[in-house]
Amino acid sequence: MSQAANRSEPSAAAARPTNRAGRPAVRPFAGLLDVVIVEDPATFTFPGSIRRSSVVAGWTWVCRDICSDFISPDEIADGSLTSAVLEPQLPKIMARMKEALEKADADPETARRLRTMLGSDEARDALPQILSALRARPLLAKATAFGKAINNIGEDSALGVALQSMPLRDPPLAALLFHAAMRQIVNPTRLVTTVIKLSGNATEASVARSGFAPVVDAMLAHAQNQIYLLQPSGPFADIDLICRGLDRFHRLVRALTGYIEFERGSTWAAILSSLTKQVSDRIEPRLRDVVPDLNQALRRGRDASTDRLDNDRLLAAINGIYLLATVRECRASMALNAVFDQAWSQSGEALEMQLQRNLDLIRQNPADPIISARLDAGIKMAEVRFNPEYAETLKRARASAQRAN
């Protein structure tokens, strides 16, 4: 075989990475349903939200099996199939989806083939909900604007009027609209207190009778949707994203449990209990790692001649302290009291001890860059774990130690 045959084509080899890097992310239904999509894993289903895996399966089925004559795979792949381009085709798409669903409902064999094409029972069960969301797409954008507007309504009476303007007598539609609006609402507590006033009672039965069950469902769905943010692990996990997810989960859950009287054993109470456990189970191992990571990051190696800075461990320690501070603010929504109390107490003791050791070392070696870097990280952790004033005191102690030499 010649050398030319062994070599790949230069132009093709150069083009492939470029194509991969430049390929846009595929958005099911050109992003028209993004405001009602929730991420996997999702243990519970709600009438106003649809799992991403189900929407992706439904979109694949539409493009491949029922609308391949006018939806181009190339347009999907290169991102040119935008919502504006897809919009004129939606009546035809929805008509074909409805026809396929009717045939599946009428014939068991057709229903079996449809489930096979979609890949799961969950995706099949979500098709009517996807169809409903597509029908309601003009209202979803208005619901998003409604959620933003709620943040600027100052009077509770005006907020009550705004909530009553939603289609409360059409629960499936209200569920979709409240879910879309909830993404934008900054203070869910105020929403819940207004709902209780309109319901006349704080019991969950009164809230449901008043037509505001979709509000509770939307809040539970959004609380569940924070769980996927807590999955990344390792030193390079986006700790800011994790902390924001925890804070959002806390705001939603506390707004519900702090004001609505849930009946023991009710569906909503069971969902809240399960979500609390799921979040706690994901956070607990991270809390147990805070003190070991801190000690290993700030401790000097046994052999000073081979001492080196472990940047990964240092980043993990800083992330752990940020997470610990966030959990402190959100602990009322999690079942982590014992683990948190231990981590909080031990992290404070360990941090003070390691800072003192590094201050002693910097007095002996004021020009050592590794000790200096550890002190920088330790002072940053002290600012988060204790307070900025203590961090300033440490900075002055460090400057004094370096001047002494």
C-alpha positions in Angstrom: 0.0 0.0 0.0 1.4 3.4 -0.9 2.1 6.2 1.6 -0.5 8.3 -0.1 -3.1 5.6 0.7 -2.1 5.5 4.4 -2.5 9.3 4.8 -5.9 10.8 5.2 -7.0 13.6 2.9 -5.5 16.8 4.3 -8.4 19.0 3.5 -11.0 16.6 5.0 -8.9 16.0 8.1 -8.7 19.8 8.6 -12.4 20.3 8.0 -13.7 17.6 10.4 -12.6 19.3 13.7 -13.9 22.6 12.4 -17.3 21.2 11.6 -17.5 19.6 15.0 -16.5 22.7 16.8 -18.9 24.9 14.8 -21.9 22.6 14.9 -24.7 24.3 16.8 -26.6 22.4 19.5 -29.8 20.9 18.2 -32.9 22.4 19.9 -36.0 20.3 19.8 -38.8 22.1 17.9 -36.4 24.9 17.2 -36.6 26.0 20.9 -40.3 26.7 20.9 -40.8 24.5 23.9 -37.7 25.4 25.9 -39.7 27.2 28.6 -41.5 24.0 29.6 -38.6 21.6 29.3 -37.1 20.1 32.5 -33.8 18.3 32.6 -33.3 14.6 33.4 -33.2 13.0 35.8 -36.8 13.8 36.8 -38.4 11.4 39.2 -41.8 13.1 39.1 -43.9 14.2 36.2 -46.0 17.4 36.2 -48.7 18.6 33.9 -46.9 21.8 33.0 -43.4 20.4 32.2 -41.9 17.9 29.8 -38.6 16.0 30.3 -36.0 16.9 27.8 -35.4 13.2 26.8 -39.1 12.9 25.9 -39.1 16.1 23.9 -35.9 15.0 22.0 -37.5 11.6 21.3 -40.7 13.3 20.1 -38.8 15.7 17.9 -36.7 12.9 16.4 -39.9 11.0 15.6 -41.5 14.0 14.0 -38.4 14.7 11.8 -37.6 11.1 10.9 -41.0 9.4 10.7 -43.9 11.7 10.0 -42.5 15.0 8.6 -39.3 14.0 6.7 -40.8 15.3 3.5 -40.5 18.9 4.5 -38.1 19.0 7.5 -34.5 18.8 6.4 -32.0 17.0 8.6 -29.3 19.4 7.2 -31.2 22.4 8.3 -31.5 20.9 11.8 -27.8 20.1 11.9 -26.5 23.5 10.7 -28.9 25.4 12.9 -30.8 27.1 10.1 -34.1 25.6 11.2 -35.1 28.5 13.5 -38.4 29.0 15.2 -39.4 31.6 12.6 -38.7 29.0 9.8 -40.5 26.2 11.6 -43.6 28.3 12.6 -45.4 28.2 9.2 -45.0 24.4 9.2 -46.3 23.8 12.7 -50.0 23.4 11.7 -49.0 20.6 9.4 -46.7 19.1 12.0 -49.4 19.1 14.7 -52.0 17.7 12.3 -49.7 14.8 11.5 -48.9 14.2 15.2 -52.6 14.2 16.1 -53.4 11.8 13.3 -50.6 9.4 14.4 -51.8 9.5 18.0 -55.4 8.8 17.0 -54.2 5.8 14.9 -52.1 4.5 17.8 -55.1 4.9 20.2 -57.3 2.9 17.8 -54.9 0.1 17.0 -52.7 -1.8 19.6 -50.2 -2.8 16.9 -49.8 0.7 15.7 -49.4 1.8 19.4 -46.7 -0.8 19.9 -44.8 0.4 16.8 -45.1 4.0 17.9 -43.6 3.2 21.3 -40.8 1.4 19.5 -40.1 4.4 17.3 -40.0 6.7 20.3 -37.8 4.4 22.4 -39.8 4.5 25.7 -43.2 4.5 27.3 -42.4 7.9 28.9 -41.7 9.5 25.5 -45.0 8.0 24.2 -47.0 9.3 27.1 -45.5 12.7 26.7 -46.7 13.2 23.1 -50.1 14.6 24.0 -48.4 17.1 26.4 -46.0 18.1 23.6 -48.9 18.6 21.3 -50.7 20.7 23.9 -47.6 22.8 24.4 -47.2 23.4 20.7 -50.8 24.6 20.5 -50.2 26.9 23.4 -46.9 28.3 22.1 -48.2 31.9 21.5 -49.2 32.0 25.2 -45.9 30.6 26.5 -44.0 33.7 25.4 -46.7 35.8 27.1 -46.4 33.7 30.2 -42.6 34.3 30.3 -43.3 38.1 30.1 -45.9 37.7 32.8 -43.3 36.1 35.1 -41.0 39.0 34.6 -43.7 41.5 35.2 -44.7 39.8 38.5 -41.3 40.8 39.9 -42.2 44.5 39.4 -45.7 44.4 40.9 -45.5 46.1 44.2 -49.0 45.8 45.6 -50.3 42.4 46.7 -53.8 43.3 45.5 -52.4 43.9 42.0 -50.5 40.7 42.1 -53.7 38.9 43.0 -55.5 40.4 40.1 -52.6 39.3 37.8 -52.8 35.8 39.1 -56.5 35.6 38.5 -56.0 36.7 34.9 -54.5 33.3 34.2 -56.7 30.5 32.8 -57.4 28.8 36.1 -60.5 27.0 34.8 -58.3 25.3 32.2 -55.8 23.4 34.5 -53.7 21.8 31.6 -53.1 25.2 30.0 -52.6 26.9 33.3 -50.0 24.3 34.2 -48.0 25.1 31.1 -48.3 28.9 31.6 -47.4 28.9 35.3 -44.4 26.7 34.6 -43.2 29.1 31.9 -43.8 32.1 34.2 -42.1 30.5 37.2 -38.7 30.5 35.5 -38.7 34.3 35.8 -40.1 34.8 39.3 -37.4 35.8 41.7 -39.4 35.7 44.9 -41.7 32.6 45.0 -42.7 33.3 48.6 -44.6 36.4 47.7 -46.4 34.4 45.0 -47.4 31.7 47.5 -48.7 34.2 50.1 -50.8 35.9 47.5 -52.2 32.5 46.4 -53.1 31.7 50.0 -55.0 35.1 50.4 -56.9 34.4 47.2 -57.7 30.8 48.4 -58.9 32.0 51.8 -57.0 29.3 53.6 -53.4 27.9 53.8 -54.4 24.2 53.4 -53.4 22.4 50.3 -57.1 21.5 49.7 -58.1 25.1 49.6 -55.3 26.0 47.3 -56.3 23.2 44.9 -60.0 24.1 45.1 -59.2 27.7 44.2 -57.5 26.6 40.9 -54.0 27.3 42.0 -52.7 23.7 42.0 -50.7 24.5 38.8 -48.8 27.1 40.8 -47.7 24.4 43.3 -46.9 22.0 40.6 -44.8 24.5 38.8 -42.8 25.3 41.9 -42.2 21.6 42.6 -41.2 21.0 39.0 -38.7 23.9 39.1 -37.4 22.6 42.4 -36.9 19.2 40.9 -35.2 20.8 37.9 -32.4 22.1 40.1 -31.2 18.6 40.9 -29.4 18.0 37.6 -27.2 21.1 38.5 -25.9 19.2 41.5 -24.6 16.2 39.6 -21.1 17.5 38.4 -18.3 16.4 40.6 -14.5 16.9 40.8 -12.4 20.0 41.2 -13.6 21.6 38.0 -17.3 21.3 38.7 -19.1 24.7 38.3 -19.5 25.5 41.9 -21.3 28.7 41.2 -23.9 26.8 39.2 -24.3 24.3 42.0 -24.7 27.0 44.6 -27.3 28.9 42.5 -29.2 25.6 42.1 -29.2 25.1 45.8 -30.3 28.6 46.5 -33.2 28.3 44.0 -34.2 25.0 45.4 -34.3 26.5 48.9 -36.4 29.5 47.8 -39.0 27.3 46.1 -39.2 24.7 48.8 -39.3 27.1 51.7 -42.0 29.1 49.9 -44.2 26.0 49.9 -43.4 24.4 53.2 -43.2 27.6 55.1 -46.8 28.8 54.2 -48.9 26.0 52.8 -50.2 23.4 55.2 -49.6 20.1 53.5 -51.5 17.0 54.6 -49.5 14.2 55.9 -49.2 11.5 53.2 -50.5 13.7 50.4 -49.0 13.6 46.9 -47.4 17.1 47.3 -46.0 16.2 50.7 -44.5 13.0 49.3 -42.9 14.8 46.4 -41.4 17.4 48.7 -40.0 14.7 51.0 -38.4 12.8 48.0 -36.9 16.0 46.5 -35.4 17.0 49.8 -33.8 13.5 50.2 -32.5 13.6 46.6 -30.8 17.0 47.1 -29.4 16.0 50.5 -28.0 12.7 49.2 -26.1 14.6 46.4 -24.7 17.3 48.8 -23.8 15.1 51.8 -20.7 13.5 50.2 -19.4 16.9 49.2 -19.8 18.2 52.7 -17.8 15.2 54.1 -15.0 16.1 51.7 -14.7 19.7 52.8 -12.3 19.2 55.8 -10.0 16.6 54.1 -9.7 18.8 51.0 -8.9 21.8 53.1 -6.2 20.1 55.1 -4.6 18.5 52.1 -4.7 21.8 50.1 -3.1 24.0 52.8 -0.8 21.5 54.4 2.9 21.7 53.6 4.5 18.5 52.2 6.6 16.5 54.7 9.7 17.1 52.6 10.2 20.8 52.2 12.6 20.3 49.2 9.9 18.6 47.2 6.9 20.8 48.4 4.6 21.7 45.6 1.2 23.3 45.2 -1.7 21.0 44.4 -3.9 23.3 42.4 -6.7 20.7 41.9 -6.9 20.1 45.7 -6.7 23.9 46.3 -9.6 24.5 44.0 -11.6 21.7 45.5 -11.0 23.2 49.0 -12.2 26.7 47.9 -15.2 25.2 46.2 -16.0 23.2 49.3 -16.0 26.3 51.5 -18.3 28.1 49.1 -20.6 25.1 49.1 -20.6 24.9 52.9 -21.5 28.6 53.1 -24.4 28.1 50.7 -25.7 25.0 52.6 -25.7 27.1 55.7 -28.1 29.5 54.1 -30.2 26.7 52.6 -30.1 24.1 55.4 -33.7 24.5 56.3 -34.7 22.9 53.0 -32.4 19.9 53.4 -31.9 17.0 55.7 -28.3 17.7 56.5 -28.2 19.2 60.0 -25.8 16.7 61.6 -23.4 16.5 58.6 -23.5 20.2 58.2 -22.9 21.0 61.8 -19.9 18.7 61.9 -18.4 20.1 58.6 -19.0 23.7 59.7 -17.3 23.3 63.1 -14.4 21.2 61.9 -13.7 23.4 58.8 -13.4 26.4 61.0 -11.0 24.7 63.4 -8.9 23.2 60.5 -8.8 26.5 58.6 -7.5 28.5 61.6 -4.9 25.8 62.4 -3.6 25.7 58.8 -3.6 29.5 58.5 -1.5 29.8 61.6 0.9 27.1 60.4 1.3 28.9 57.0 1.8 32.3 58.8 4.6 30.7 60.8 6.1 29.3 57.6 5.9 32.6 55.8 7.9 34.2 58.6 10.6 31.7 58.0 10.5 31.9 54.2 8.9 35.2 53.2 9.8 34.8 49.5 8.4 31.2 49.2 5.8 31.4 46.4 4.1 28.1 47.3 3.5 29.2 50.9 2.3 32.5 49.7 -0.2 30.9 47.3 -1.5 28.7 50.1 -2.0 31.7 52.3 -3.8 33.5 49.5 -6.2 30.6 49.2 -6.6 30.2 52.9 -7.4 33.9 53.4 -10.0 33.7 50.7 -11.5 30.7 52.4 -11.5 32.5 55.7 -13.4 35.4 54.1 -16.1 33.0 53.1 -16.1 30.8 56.2 -15.8 33.6 58.8 -16.1 37.1 57.5 -14.3 39.8 55.5 -13.0 41.5 58.7 -11.2 38.3 59.8 -9.7 38.0 56.3 -8.4 41.6 56.5 -6.8 40.8 59.9 -5.1 37.8 58.3 -3.8 39.9 55.5 -2.3 42.4 57.9 -0.7 39.5 59.9 0.8 38.1 56.7 2.2 41.5 55.7 3.7 41.9 59.2 5.3 38.5 59.1 6.9 39.2 55.7 8.2 42.6 56.8 9.8 41.1 59.9 12.3 39.4 57.7 
